[in-house]
Amino acid sequence: MTKGIDEPDGRGRTGLHLTGLDLTRNPDVVVKHVDLLANDWYVLRATTYDIRKSDGSWQTERRETYDRGNGATILLYDPARRTVLLTRQFRFPAYVNGHPDGMLLEAAAGLLDEDDPESAIRREAVEETGVEIGEVEHVFDVYMSPGSVTEKLHFYAAPYQADEQRGTSHGIAEEGEDIEVVELDIDKAFAAIGGDIVDAKTIMLLQWALLSGPFAP
């Protein structure tokens, strides 16, 4: 018996070695075998498949994929005061890869879990910023790292007002979250791209906000 295959793992999952074997949308790709490498919380697989190249020949490839589920992110903005509401929290992967202290400024975000994207981002907005958002705007959906990570991220935006913000410290303590809420002037936030703001989803939302979103000319 192997956890995650024929025995439930810590999250109650089985059959994790079957993902991808039923794919038929692309006739030039035939999935042959899936190896389950790790499934402590997220899932790491190595998949072997045959792929038909542009010259008509077939080639066998093996690729690892990291499956953490899909997620959603949101830019909260105040058009009257020209501000955005971001979060700051510790990110070990960034810290171990050269970030000075691992404390990243980001738009609120989280995994969907069992929710639809809009419900998930409403939940995350409250958990991370204390703001209960009203009407939301769907911006776009993006594969953030398609060479190795399966995650699709759903991008949203919504207005907020200063009196809707409740405190500056949020997150779910049971999950180890310790999140600071940071309000920034949109122009200062944009100028911080590549400096204090190095998170991809946040940069994309800030650029959208200024090019075609609430702060567009």
PyMOL commands that set and color helices and strands:
alter all, ss='L'
color gray80, all
select helices_A, chain A and resi 92-96+117-129+162-164+173-175+186-191+200-211
alter helices_A, ss='H'
color red, helices_A
select strands_A, chain A and resi 29-38+43-52+58-67+71-78+83-90+103-106+108-111+137-143+152-159+169-170+179-185
alter strands_A, ss='S'
color yellow, strands_A
deselect
rebuild
show_as cartoon
